[in-house]
Amino acid sequence: MPDGTIVDYDGLIPNNVGLNADARLRKALETWHPGYIDWWKGSGPVGFQDSLVYLRTAVGVDTEGWARFGFVKMPDYRWGILLAPAVADRRIGFGVHQGEPAWQEVPGEYRAMLRRLLVIQGDTEPASVEQQRHLGATAPSLYDLRNLFQVNVEEGRHLWAMVYLLQKYFGRDGREEAEDLLRRRSGDPDAPRMLGAFNEATPDWLSFFLFTFFTDRDGKMQLAALAQSGFDPLSRTCRFMLTEEAHHMFVGDSGIQRIVQRTCEAMRAAGIDDPADSGRVRALGVIDLPTLQRKMNLHFSLTLDLFGNEISTNAANAYNAGLKGRYREDKIEDDHRLLDATYQALRWRDGTMVTEPAPALSALNLRLRDDYVAECEHGVARWNKGIAAHGYGFRLTLPHVGFNRRIGDFAGAPIAPDGTVLSPAAWQARRDGFLPSAEDGAYVASLMRLVAEPGHYAGWIAPPRAEIDNKPGDFEYVRIAG
């Protein structure tokens, strides 16, 4: 293997960055480590800290055989610092520094901008663990419980990834930011997480699957844009994070497919022809498709807000500086400067929607969001294929990008999921038809019960098509401590 692909597990902090050769950095990270463990035990998964969980752990960063599986107690998981292999003679691919050698140190003029990008990305990682900390008590199977914990420990490792960059390249400022990442808490009224979607509750497993499909996909898009960065350590960090992030989205996508499958099977067995007959469907103890649609509307709209303002000077500045590119920047055929380019932007103007050209540099958030929406549509198409396979005409749809927005041009706009512009009064009157109601939440909550017998699944979700690491269907993925 090339140098840097094997992880050193001899020290407290597994890494492939030569930590033993940097005494100052090693000491700083080892000083941060106890606070991280305290955070994990106090704000991580509740009730399972002493259970043995069949988790994958990275042992290398090459594309094949990079992880191994084994039982471990989560507080003993070997979190570490992992960078993808360096690319020889890598050049900056966009912005005013296009063609120059990628930076190995932080350019002084971009120090504050880069630090801000790292802190915002870093803040999302522990936030999702905090949001999901109570879900273990209602897991629909040991398979799903293990997947939850795999997502959690990898989000914890992604926090380590950002803390490494902050501590190595930003000195005292970086150490203070690293401490603040452990100080903030999701939903805390006094010290909330930085982005709104990461202060929302994740009260049930339907919410978890939608979060990992929609919100973790935003994480993927942001990481993919940062992976294009001219600051090479950030690029290498994000490239490996994307390897782990793929599993998180799989958990969400496959989880919803399994819910759809079980609901359709139950409806067909009961002779129900109308999936919109929620009363009859709920009597079967499964999640009716209209409730799934309303929950989709909520999670999708909350996630769109994470992309920020459609037209953004900050995004333009980060691109010009070579710090954050576009999704798959290296696959786009243009001049990668965008000084005279435009991008078609859907805007909210005086109570109506208009499409108009906007400076491409300023519309980078919008372009990234559009790429995200296109990916989400592919996932929803897979879910609909499952519904159609059972002979039902019901179709799940993504709501309009202007629906239920709190940030950007469409913040507060009274737009229905189908894109119809309503009066504010009409929007409020129809809100419970668009978004999950208290009744929806109570029904879904009533289904949430822990199923801890190996190979068994809750009645509202189908078993997976394949097991983890080729294990048998009755494998005990989590050995719950007594």
SEVEX-223401 format. One line per 10 residues: number of its first residue (from 1); for each residue x, y, z of C-alpha. Coordinates in nm, 2 decimals. Layout:
% residues N
NUM = X,Y,Z  ...
This chain:
% residues 482
1 = 0.00,0.00,0.00  0.12,0.36,-0.05  0.22,0.55,0.25  -0.07,0.70,0.45  -0.32,0.43,0.37  -0.26,0.22,0.69  -0.38,0.35,1.02  -0.16,0.36,1.32  -0.35,0.20,1.61  -0.06,0.20,1.87
11 = -0.15,0.53,2.04  -0.46,0.67,2.21  -0.58,0.83,1.88  -0.57,0.61,1.57  -0.44,0.81,1.28  -0.26,0.81,0.94  -0.12,1.16,0.98  0.20,1.09,1.16  0.07,1.21,1.50  0.36,1.06,1.69
21 = 0.59,1.30,1.51  0.40,1.61,1.62  0.42,1.62,2.00  0.24,1.96,2.03  -0.06,1.84,1.83  -0.07,1.50,1.99  -0.08,1.66,2.34  -0.36,1.90,2.23  -0.57,1.62,2.10  -0.50,1.39,2.39
31 = -0.61,1.68,2.62  -0.93,1.72,2.42  -1.00,1.34,2.43  -1.14,1.32,2.79  -1.39,1.59,2.72  -1.50,1.41,2.40  -1.55,1.08,2.60  -1.75,1.28,2.86  -1.96,1.43,2.58  -2.02,1.08,2.43
41 = -2.13,0.92,2.76  -2.35,1.22,2.85  -2.50,1.31,2.51  -2.45,0.99,2.30  -2.67,0.68,2.29  -2.87,0.64,2.60  -2.89,0.30,2.77  -2.64,0.11,2.56  -2.29,0.23,2.66  -2.21,-0.11,2.81
51 = -2.35,-0.32,2.53  -2.13,-0.49,2.28  -2.21,-0.37,1.92  -2.09,-0.53,1.60  -1.93,-0.22,1.44  -1.70,-0.15,1.15  -1.38,0.03,1.22  -1.15,0.19,0.96  -0.82,0.02,0.95  -0.70,0.19,0.63
61 = -0.81,0.45,0.37  -0.75,0.26,0.04  -1.06,0.18,-0.16  -1.06,-0.19,-0.08  -1.06,-0.36,0.26  -1.06,-0.04,0.45  -1.27,-0.15,0.74  -1.30,-0.45,0.97  -1.60,-0.56,1.18  -1.60,-0.67,1.54
71 = -1.78,-0.63,1.87  -1.69,-0.33,2.08  -1.85,-0.11,2.35  -1.91,0.22,2.20  -1.71,0.43,2.45  -1.41,0.21,2.36  -1.46,0.26,1.98  -1.13,0.36,1.82  -1.22,0.70,1.69  -0.93,0.85,1.49
81 = -0.80,1.09,1.23  -0.80,0.96,0.88  -0.71,1.13,0.56  -0.75,0.99,0.21  -0.41,0.94,0.03  -0.24,1.25,-0.11  -0.27,1.31,-0.48  0.08,1.39,-0.63  0.12,1.74,-0.76  -0.24,1.83,-0.69
91 = -0.35,2.17,-0.82  -0.63,2.40,-0.72  -0.91,2.35,-0.96  -1.12,2.67,-0.94  -1.12,3.03,-0.84  -0.86,3.30,-0.86  -0.58,3.05,-0.76  -0.68,2.79,-1.03  -0.38,2.60,-1.14  -0.16,2.68,-0.84
101 = -0.03,2.40,-0.62  -0.28,2.29,-0.36  -0.20,2.45,-0.02  -0.06,2.23,0.26  -0.08,2.52,0.51  -0.36,2.77,0.56  -0.32,3.09,0.34  -0.31,3.38,0.58  -0.57,3.59,0.39  -0.83,3.31,0.41
111 = -0.77,3.20,0.76  -1.10,3.33,0.91  -1.31,3.20,0.62  -1.16,2.85,0.63  -1.20,2.83,1.01  -1.56,2.92,0.98  -1.62,2.65,0.72  -1.46,2.39,0.95  -1.65,2.49,1.25  -1.99,2.48,1.08
121 = -1.92,2.14,0.93  -1.78,2.02,1.26  -2.08,2.14,1.46  -2.32,1.92,1.25  -2.15,1.60,1.34  -2.21,1.58,1.72  -2.55,1.74,1.67  -2.69,1.44,1.49  -2.57,1.21,1.76  -2.74,1.42,2.02
131 = -3.06,1.43,1.82  -3.07,1.05,1.79  -2.95,0.96,2.14  -3.28,0.82,2.27  -3.37,0.61,1.96  -3.21,0.29,2.09  -3.49,0.23,2.33  -3.74,0.18,2.04  -3.53,0.01,1.77  -3.73,-0.21,1.54
141 = -3.46,-0.48,1.54  -3.10,-0.55,1.65  -3.00,-0.50,1.28  -3.14,-0.14,1.29  -3.00,-0.08,1.64  -2.66,-0.16,1.51  -2.70,0.06,1.21  -2.80,0.35,1.43  -2.49,0.30,1.64  -2.27,0.27,1.34
151 = -2.40,0.61,1.21  -2.34,0.76,1.56  -1.98,0.65,1.60  -1.89,0.76,1.25  -2.05,1.10,1.31  -1.83,1.11,1.62  -1.53,1.03,1.40  -1.62,1.31,1.16  -1.61,1.54,1.46  -1.26,1.42,1.52
161 = -1.17,1.50,1.16  -1.27,1.86,1.19  -1.11,1.90,1.54  -0.78,1.77,1.40  -0.78,2.04,1.13  -0.88,2.31,1.38  -0.61,2.21,1.63  -0.33,2.15,1.38  -0.38,2.46,1.17  -0.54,2.72,1.39
171 = -0.35,2.72,1.72  -0.52,2.87,2.02  -0.82,2.97,1.81  -0.86,2.62,1.69  -0.84,2.48,2.04  -1.11,2.71,2.16  -1.34,2.62,1.87  -1.28,2.25,1.94  -1.39,2.31,2.30  -1.70,2.49,2.18
181 = -1.80,2.20,1.96  -1.84,2.00,2.28  -2.01,2.28,2.47  -2.31,2.33,2.23  -2.60,2.09,2.24  -2.88,2.02,1.99  -3.19,2.20,2.09  -3.03,2.37,2.40  -3.20,2.71,2.44  -2.88,2.87,2.57
191 = -2.62,2.70,2.36  -2.78,2.54,2.05  -2.61,2.39,1.75  -2.53,2.64,1.47  -2.78,2.52,1.20  -3.15,2.51,1.26  -3.21,2.15,1.13  -2.97,2.02,1.39  -3.17,2.16,1.67  -3.49,1.97,1.57
201 = -3.60,1.66,1.75  -3.56,1.31,1.60  -3.84,1.15,1.80  -3.89,0.82,1.62  -3.74,0.58,1.37  -3.94,0.72,1.07  -3.77,1.05,1.15  -3.43,0.88,1.17  -3.46,0.72,0.84  -3.58,1.04,0.68
211 = -3.30,1.23,0.85  -3.03,0.99,0.72  -3.18,1.00,0.37  -3.23,1.38,0.35  -3.01,1.55,0.60  -2.71,1.32,0.57  -2.74,1.37,0.19  -2.69,1.74,0.25  -2.38,1.64,0.45  -2.26,1.44,0.15
221 = -2.31,1.74,-0.08  -2.13,1.97,0.15  -1.84,1.73,0.20  -1.82,1.67,-0.18  -1.79,2.05,-0.23  -1.52,2.08,0.04  -1.34,1.78,-0.10  -1.26,2.00,-0.40  -1.09,2.25,-0.17  -0.75,2.40,-0.25
231 = -0.65,2.34,0.11  -0.53,1.99,0.06  -0.57,1.86,0.42  -0.94,1.95,0.41  -0.98,1.79,0.07  -0.82,1.47,0.19  -1.02,1.47,0.51  -1.35,1.51,0.33  -1.27,1.25,0.07  -1.24,0.98,0.33
241 = -1.55,1.11,0.52  -1.75,1.05,0.21  -1.65,0.69,0.22  -1.82,0.66,0.56  -2.11,0.89,0.48  -2.24,0.66,0.20  -2.35,0.41,0.47  -2.56,0.67,0.65  -2.76,0.75,0.34  -2.80,0.38,0.27
251 = -2.96,0.33,0.61  -3.21,0.60,0.54  -3.29,0.49,0.18  -3.33,0.13,0.26  -3.52,0.20,0.58  -3.79,0.39,0.39  -3.80,0.12,0.13  -3.86,-0.14,0.40  -4.14,0.07,0.56  -4.31,0.11,0.22
261 = -4.27,-0.26,0.15  -4.43,-0.36,0.49  -4.71,-0.11,0.45  -4.80,-0.23,0.10  -4.78,-0.59,0.20  -5.02,-0.53,0.49  -5.26,-0.33,0.28  -5.27,-0.60,0.01  -5.32,-0.88,0.27  -5.61,-0.68,0.42
271 = -5.77,-0.61,0.09  -5.72,-0.23,0.12  -5.73,-0.07,-0.23  -5.70,0.30,-0.12  -5.36,0.38,0.05  -5.50,0.72,0.15  -5.75,0.55,0.38  -5.52,0.62,0.68  -5.77,0.49,0.94  -5.79,0.14,0.80
281 = -5.42,0.13,0.73  -5.32,0.24,1.08  -5.55,-0.03,1.22  -5.30,-0.28,1.07  -5.02,-0.14,1.28  -4.81,0.00,0.99  -4.72,0.35,0.87  -4.97,0.49,0.62  -4.83,0.65,0.31  -4.99,0.99,0.36
291 = -4.82,1.02,0.70  -4.49,0.92,0.53  -4.55,1.20,0.28  -4.61,1.46,0.54  -4.30,1.36,0.73  -4.11,1.37,0.40  -4.24,1.73,0.35  -4.10,1.83,0.68  -3.76,1.67,0.66  -3.70,1.78,0.30
301 = -3.79,2.14,0.37  -3.58,2.16,0.69  -3.28,2.02,0.50  -3.32,2.27,0.21  -3.26,2.55,0.47  -2.91,2.40,0.53  -2.80,2.52,0.19  -2.84,2.88,0.31  -2.94,3.18,0.10  -2.98,3.11,-0.27
311 = -2.77,3.41,-0.36  -2.47,3.43,-0.13  -2.17,3.65,-0.12  -2.00,3.42,0.13  -2.03,3.12,-0.11  -1.89,3.33,-0.39  -1.60,3.44,-0.17  -1.52,3.08,-0.07  -1.52,2.97,-0.43  -1.31,3.26,-0.55
321 = -1.06,3.18,-0.27  -1.04,2.82,-0.38  -1.17,2.69,-0.04  -1.50,2.53,-0.14  -1.59,2.42,-0.49  -1.91,2.29,-0.66  -2.04,1.94,-0.64  -1.81,1.74,-0.87  -1.62,2.05,-0.97  -1.36,1.84,-1.14
331 = -1.63,1.69,-1.37  -1.78,2.03,-1.48  -1.67,2.16,-1.82  -1.64,2.54,-1.79  -1.37,2.79,-1.70  -1.40,2.73,-1.32  -1.38,3.10,-1.26  -1.75,3.19,-1.33  -1.67,3.56,-1.35  -1.91,3.62,-1.64
341 = -2.13,3.32,-1.60  -2.50,3.31,-1.50  -2.72,3.05,-1.34  -3.10,3.03,-1.38  -3.25,3.10,-1.03  -3.60,3.05,-0.91  -3.67,3.35,-0.69  -3.96,3.48,-0.47  -4.05,3.83,-0.59  -4.34,4.03,-0.45
351 = -4.56,3.73,-0.38  -4.48,3.54,-0.70  -4.22,3.30,-0.83  -4.00,3.41,-1.11  -3.70,3.24,-1.29  -3.42,3.48,-1.37  -3.05,3.47,-1.45  -2.83,3.53,-1.15  -2.45,3.56,-1.13  -2.32,3.20,-1.12
361 = -2.07,3.29,-0.85  -2.33,3.42,-0.61  -2.57,3.13,-0.69  -2.34,2.85,-0.58  -2.56,2.76,-0.29  -2.86,2.73,-0.52  -2.66,2.52,-0.77  -2.56,2.28,-0.49  -2.92,2.27,-0.37  -3.04,2.18,-0.72
371 = -2.78,1.90,-0.74  -2.91,1.78,-0.41  -3.28,1.79,-0.52  -3.19,1.58,-0.82  -3.03,1.31,-0.61  -3.33,1.30,-0.37  -3.56,1.26,-0.67  -3.38,0.94,-0.76  -3.44,0.80,-0.41  -3.81,0.89,-0.41
381 = -3.84,0.71,-0.75  -3.71,0.39,-0.59  -3.97,0.42,-0.31  -4.24,0.47,-0.57  -4.12,0.17,-0.76  -4.18,-0.04,-0.45  -4.53,0.10,-0.42  -4.61,0.03,-0.78  -4.48,-0.32,-0.75  -4.77,-0.39,-0.51
391 = -5.02,-0.26,-0.75  -5.09,0.08,-0.59  -5.11,0.41,-0.78  -5.01,0.63,-0.48  -4.69,0.83,-0.54  -4.47,1.00,-0.29  -4.33,1.33,-0.41  -4.08,1.59,-0.30  -4.25,1.91,-0.20  -4.17,2.23,-0.39
401 = -3.84,2.40,-0.30  -4.04,2.70,-0.17  -4.25,2.50,0.07  -4.21,2.55,0.45  -3.89,2.75,0.42  -3.73,2.95,0.70  -3.41,3.06,0.53  -3.35,3.22,0.18  -3.58,3.38,-0.07  -3.87,3.16,0.02
411 = -3.86,3.21,0.40  -4.22,3.24,0.51  -4.37,3.22,0.16  -4.72,3.05,0.17  -4.64,2.79,-0.09  -4.81,2.45,-0.09  -4.61,2.13,-0.15  -4.73,2.12,-0.51  -4.60,2.47,-0.57  -4.94,2.65,-0.55
421 = -4.91,3.00,-0.40  -5.17,3.04,-0.12  -5.28,3.32,0.09  -5.12,3.32,0.44  -5.46,3.23,0.59  -5.51,2.94,0.35  -5.16,2.81,0.42  -5.22,2.80,0.80  -5.56,2.64,0.75  -5.41,2.36,0.54
431 = -5.09,2.32,0.74  -5.19,1.99,0.91  -5.25,1.84,0.56  -4.90,1.94,0.46  -4.69,1.87,0.77  -4.70,1.61,1.04  -4.97,1.68,1.30  -4.96,1.60,1.67  -5.19,1.31,1.59  -4.94,1.18,1.33
441 = -4.66,1.20,1.58  -4.86,1.02,1.85  -4.95,0.74,1.61  -4.60,0.68,1.49  -4.48,0.70,1.85  -4.73,0.43,1.94  -4.55,0.19,1.70  -4.21,0.24,1.85  -4.12,-0.05,2.07  -3.78,-0.22,2.11
451 = -3.75,-0.56,1.93  -3.44,-0.72,2.08  -3.47,-1.08,1.97  -3.22,-1.17,1.70  -3.38,-1.20,1.36  -3.71,-1.05,1.46  -3.85,-0.71,1.33  -4.12,-0.47,1.44  -4.45,-0.52,1.25  -4.42,-0.18,1.08
461 = -4.10,-0.25,0.89  -3.98,-0.53,0.66  -3.65,-0.72,0.71  -3.36,-0.60,0.50  -3.27,-0.77,0.18  -2.92,-0.85,0.30  -2.75,-0.87,0.63  -2.43,-0.69,0.75  -2.10,-0.84,0.67  -2.27,-1.16,0.53
471 = -2.40,-1.26,0.87  -2.70,-1.49,0.91  -3.05,-1.34,0.96  -3.05,-1.43,1.33  -2.71,-1.28,1.41  -2.70,-1.09,1.74  -2.57,-0.75,1.62  -2.60,-0.59,1.96  -2.54,-0.79,2.28  -2.75,-0.58,2.51
481 = -2.59,-0.55,2.86  -2.82,-0.67,3.14
